[in-house]
């Protein structure tokens, strides 16, 4: 595991420097979107709807859209100026029984590891929490968002579980709740209770269960690999353009050579006989001789 956050737990006048680690991980098999015909990856680009240009990450900000379509642009500099009193600190506010918190409020869990020289106060808070049977209610800021959280002990480690704010938990508003409840006979209630008792266990053992779908998907992928039922997508992008460019350049060079042949090379084709065939050879041999030894031909005027 890698520490994703460094801060401290503020417990009264005690400060406990800690490292924060994600306590859970997603084990879903990662699948990409590809073209079924050739296995090529499907890519998405970020385009601005106003000018149609592709936008780099460095130019992307956040926006709040108003009801009339107007946009309030919020930059990282704007967010940095907002006050976060619990930044880099887990502020303990109170202690309550765990049973008083409905699990619907829980969001994500993290392990807390003490930094060097902070083991003793860490163990003090851990053991005190465990002995009291309570959990600590705290406030913490992660990823520029403040959240409620609880601190509890799991396997001799302090665990922080962030919680949703009260207005983030929806209230059930279903029509059947407003209608008259159907009458349940005592015999039916007794039978349902017997079914619950027959399936009851003293403790929850998660190791008894497994993700059957993920295991089947892993087996399917491995079977395709073993059977060589794979597709190697064609190389796209720069290489294809280079090949096309080279072909175009070669065609251009060939065409240029044809159009720029010397007139002397074309002229002999119109002549006939041995004299015509020998003329170019004689001219070439004459041109190779030094200027002093070249044969001087009389001019027409002479």
C-alpha positions as CSV (number, residue, x, y, z in Angstrom):
1,X,0.0,0.0,0.0
2,X,1.1,3.6,-0.7
3,X,0.3,6.5,1.6
4,X,-2.2,8.8,-0.1
5,X,-2.4,11.5,2.5
6,X,-0.2,12.8,5.4
7,X,-1.7,14.6,8.4
8,X,-2.5,14.2,12.0
9,X,-5.3,13.2,14.4
10,X,-6.2,16.0,16.9
11,X,-7.4,14.4,20.1
12,X,-7.9,17.1,22.7
13,X,-4.4,18.5,23.3
14,X,-2.8,15.5,21.7
15,X,-1.6,15.5,18.1
16,X,-0.8,12.2,16.4
17,X,1.0,12.4,13.1
18,X,-0.3,9.7,10.7
19,X,-0.2,8.4,7.2
20,X,-3.5,7.6,5.5
21,X,-4.0,4.5,3.3
22,X,-7.0,3.3,1.3
23,X,-8.4,0.3,3.2
24,X,-10.3,-1.1,0.3
25,X,-9.6,-1.7,-3.4
26,X,-11.8,-2.5,-6.4
27,X,-11.2,-6.0,-7.7
28,X,-13.3,-5.7,-10.8
29,X,-11.7,-7.0,-14.0
30,X,-10.6,-3.9,-16.0
31,X,-12.1,-4.1,-19.5
32,X,-11.4,-1.5,-22.3
33,X,-13.8,-0.4,-25.0
34,X,-12.5,-1.7,-28.3
35,X,-13.6,-2.1,-31.9
36,X,-15.0,-5.6,-32.2
37,X,-13.7,-6.1,-35.7
38,X,-10.0,-5.5,-35.1
39,X,-9.6,-4.9,-31.3
40,X,-8.5,-1.3,-31.7
41,X,-9.0,0.9,-28.6
42,X,-11.8,3.4,-28.6
43,X,-10.5,6.8,-27.7
44,X,-12.3,9.9,-26.4
45,X,-11.0,13.4,-26.8
46,X,-11.9,16.5,-24.8
47,X,-13.5,19.1,-27.1
48,X,-14.9,22.5,-26.2
49,X,-18.5,22.8,-27.2
50,X,-18.1,26.5,-27.9
51,X,-15.1,26.6,-30.3
52,X,-14.8,22.9,-31.3
53,X,-11.1,22.7,-30.4
54,X,-9.5,20.0,-28.3
55,X,-8.7,21.2,-24.8
56,X,-5.6,20.1,-22.8
57,X,-5.9,19.3,-19.1
58,X,-4.0,22.4,-18.2
59,X,-6.8,24.6,-19.6
60,X,-9.7,22.7,-17.9
61,X,-11.4,24.3,-15.0
62,X,-14.6,23.5,-13.0
63,X,-17.9,25.2,-13.8
64,X,-21.3,25.6,-12.1
65,X,-24.2,25.9,-14.5
66,X,-27.1,28.2,-13.8
67,X,-30.7,27.5,-14.7
68,X,-30.5,29.9,-17.7
69,X,-27.4,28.2,-19.1
70,X,-24.9,30.7,-17.8
71,X,-21.7,29.2,-16.4
72,X,-19.8,30.2,-13.3
73,X,-16.1,29.2,-14.0
74,X,-14.2,28.2,-10.9
75,X,-10.4,27.8,-11.2
76,X,-8.0,25.9,-9.0
77,X,-6.8,29.2,-7.6
78,X,-10.4,30.0,-6.5
79,X,-10.7,26.7,-4.7
80,X,-7.3,27.1,-3.0
81,X,-8.6,30.3,-1.3
82,X,-11.6,28.5,0.3
83,X,-11.1,27.9,4.0
84,X,-10.7,24.3,5.2
85,X,-10.3,24.3,8.9
86,X,-9.6,20.6,9.0
87,X,-7.0,20.6,6.2
88,X,-4.3,18.1,7.0
89,X,-5.9,17.3,10.3
90,X,-8.5,14.8,11.5
91,X,-10.3,16.8,14.2
92,X,-12.0,14.6,16.8
93,X,-15.3,16.2,17.9
94,X,-17.1,13.7,20.1
95,X,-17.5,10.0,20.9
96,X,-20.6,8.0,20.3
97,X,-21.7,4.3,20.3
98,X,-21.1,2.7,16.9
99,X,-24.7,1.2,17.0
100,X,-26.1,4.8,16.9
101,X,-24.8,5.3,13.4
102,X,-26.7,3.7,10.5
103,X,-24.4,2.1,7.9
104,X,-26.2,4.0,5.1
105,X,-24.1,7.0,6.2
106,X,-20.8,5.3,5.6
107,X,-18.7,6.1,2.5
108,X,-15.1,4.9,2.3
109,X,-12.6,3.5,4.8
110,X,-8.9,4.2,5.3
111,X,-6.2,2.8,7.5
112,X,-4.2,5.2,9.8
113,X,-0.5,4.4,10.4
114,X,1.4,6.4,13.0
115,X,4.4,8.3,11.8
116,X,7.8,7.9,13.5
117,X,7.8,8.9,17.1
118,X,4.0,8.9,17.2
119,X,3.4,5.3,18.1
120,X,2.7,5.9,21.8
121,X,-0.1,8.4,21.4
122,X,-1.5,6.4,18.6
123,X,-1.6,3.2,20.8
124,X,-3.1,5.3,23.6
125,X,-6.0,6.5,21.4
126,X,-6.5,3.0,19.9
127,X,-6.7,1.2,23.3
128,X,-8.9,3.9,24.8
129,X,-11.3,3.7,21.9
130,X,-11.4,-0.1,22.1
131,X,-12.0,-0.1,25.9
132,X,-14.7,2.5,25.8
133,X,-16.7,0.7,23.1
134,X,-17.2,4.0,21.4
135,X,-16.2,5.5,18.0
136,X,-14.8,9.0,17.5
137,X,-16.7,11.5,15.3
138,X,-14.3,13.7,13.4
139,X,-14.1,16.1,10.5
140,X,-11.5,15.8,7.8
141,X,-10.7,17.4,4.4
142,X,-9.8,15.0,1.6
143,X,-9.4,16.1,-2.1
144,X,-10.6,19.7,-1.3
145,X,-13.8,18.4,0.3
146,X,-14.7,18.3,4.0
147,X,-16.4,15.3,5.3
148,X,-17.6,13.8,8.6
149,X,-15.8,10.6,9.6
150,X,-15.6,8.0,12.4
151,X,-12.5,6.6,13.9
152,X,-12.7,3.0,15.2
153,X,-10.4,0.0,15.8
154,X,-10.1,-2.8,13.4
155,X,-7.4,-5.5,13.9
156,X,-5.4,-3.3,16.2
157,X,-5.3,-0.5,13.6
158,X,-7.2,2.8,13.7
159,X,-9.6,3.0,10.8
160,X,-11.2,6.1,9.5
161,X,-14.5,5.8,7.6
162,X,-15.8,8.9,5.9
163,X,-19.5,9.6,6.1
164,X,-22.1,11.3,4.0
165,X,-23.5,14.6,5.2
166,X,-27.2,14.4,6.4
167,X,-28.6,16.1,3.4
168,X,-26.7,13.6,1.1
169,X,-28.8,10.7,2.4
170,X,-32.1,10.6,0.5
171,X,-35.3,10.0,2.4
172,X,-37.5,7.2,1.1
173,X,-40.6,8.6,-0.4
174,X,-42.6,5.7,-1.9
175,X,-46.3,5.5,-2.5
176,X,-46.9,2.3,-0.6
177,X,-45.7,3.9,2.6
178,X,-48.7,6.2,2.4
179,X,-51.1,3.4,1.9
180,X,-52.7,1.1,4.4
181,X,-50.3,-1.7,5.3
182,X,-51.5,-5.2,4.3
183,X,-52.5,-7.5,7.1
184,X,-49.8,-10.1,8.0
185,X,-51.1,-13.2,9.8
186,X,-49.3,-14.4,12.9
187,X,-48.6,-17.8,11.3
188,X,-46.8,-16.1,8.4
189,X,-44.7,-14.0,10.7
190,X,-43.8,-17.1,12.7
191,X,-42.8,-19.0,9.5
192,X,-40.6,-16.0,8.3
193,X,-39.0,-15.9,11.8
194,X,-38.2,-19.7,11.5
195,X,-36.6,-19.2,8.1
196,X,-34.4,-16.4,9.6
197,X,-33.4,-18.6,12.5
198,X,-32.5,-21.5,10.2
199,X,-30.1,-19.3,8.2
200,X,-28.7,-17.3,11.2
201,X,-25.0,-17.4,12.1
202,X,-23.4,-16.0,15.2
203,X,-20.9,-13.9,13.3
204,X,-20.4,-12.7,9.7
205,X,-17.6,-14.5,7.9
206,X,-16.9,-12.8,4.6
207,X,-14.4,-15.5,3.6
208,X,-17.2,-17.9,2.9
209,X,-18.3,-15.9,-0.1
210,X,-16.7,-15.2,-3.4
211,X,-17.3,-13.1,-6.5
212,X,-18.5,-15.9,-8.8
213,X,-18.9,-13.5,-11.8
214,X,-15.4,-12.1,-11.6
215,X,-14.0,-15.7,-11.3
216,X,-15.9,-16.8,-14.4
217,X,-14.8,-13.7,-16.3
218,X,-11.1,-14.4,-15.3
219,X,-11.5,-18.0,-16.5
220,X,-13.0,-16.8,-19.8
221,X,-10.1,-14.4,-20.4
222,X,-7.6,-17.1,-19.6
223,X,-9.3,-19.6,-21.9
224,X,-9.1,-17.1,-24.8
225,X,-5.4,-16.5,-24.0
226,X,-4.6,-20.2,-23.9
227,X,-6.5,-20.8,-27.1
228,X,-4.7,-17.9,-28.8
229,X,-8.1,-16.3,-29.4
230,X,-6.5,-12.8,-29.2
231,X,-6.3,-9.9,-31.6
232,X,-3.3,-7.6,-32.1
233,X,-4.7,-4.2,-33.2
234,X,-2.9,-2.6,-36.1
235,X,-0.4,0.1,-35.3
236,X,-2.1,3.4,-35.6
237,X,-1.1,7.0,-35.5
238,X,2.4,8.2,-36.5
239,X,3.7,5.1,-38.2
240,X,0.9,4.8,-40.6
241,X,1.3,8.4,-41.6
242,X,5.1,7.9,-42.1
243,X,4.5,5.0,-44.5
244,X,2.0,7.0,-46.5
245,X,4.4,10.0,-46.6
246,X,7.3,7.9,-47.8
247,X,5.2,6.4,-50.5
248,X,4.1,9.8,-51.6
249,X,7.7,11.1,-51.6
250,X,8.9,8.1,-53.7
251,X,6.1,8.6,-56.2
252,X,7.1,12.3,-56.5
253,X,10.8,11.5,-57.0
254,X,9.9,9.0,-59.8
255,X,7.6,11.5,-61.5
256,X,10.3,14.2,-61.3
257,X,12.9,12.0,-62.9
258,X,10.6,11.3,-65.8
259,X,9.8,15.0,-66.5
260,X,13.4,16.2,-66.1
261,X,15.2,13.8,-68.6
262,X,17.8,15.8,-70.6
263,X,16.8,16.7,-74.2
264,X,19.9,15.0,-75.5
265,X,18.7,11.7,-74.1
266,X,15.4,12.1,-75.9
267,X,16.8,13.3,-79.2
268,X,18.5,10.0,-80.4
269,X,15.1,8.3,-80.3
270,X,14.1,10.3,-83.4
271,X,17.2,9.3,-85.5
272,X,17.8,6.0,-87.2
273,X,20.9,4.1,-88.3
274,X,24.3,3.5,-86.8
275,X,25.4,7.1,-87.1
276,X,22.6,8.2,-84.9
277,X,23.5,5.5,-82.4
278,X,27.2,6.5,-82.3
279,X,26.7,10.2,-82.1
280,X,26.1,10.4,-78.4
281,X,29.0,8.1,-77.7
282,X,31.3,10.3,-79.8
283,X,30.1,13.4,-78.1
284,X,30.7,11.9,-74.7
285,X,34.2,10.7,-75.6
286,X,35.1,14.1,-77.1
287,X,33.8,15.9,-74.0
288,X,36.1,13.8,-71.8
289,X,39.3,14.9,-73.7
290,X,41.3,17.8,-72.4
291,X,40.6,21.1,-74.1
292,X,44.0,21.1,-75.9
293,X,43.5,17.7,-77.6
294,X,40.0,18.1,-78.7
295,X,39.4,18.0,-82.5
296,X,38.6,21.4,-83.9
297,X,36.0,21.3,-86.5
298,X,35.9,24.0,-89.2
299,X,33.1,26.5,-89.0
300,X,30.6,26.9,-91.8
301,X,32.0,30.3,-92.7
302,X,35.4,28.7,-93.4
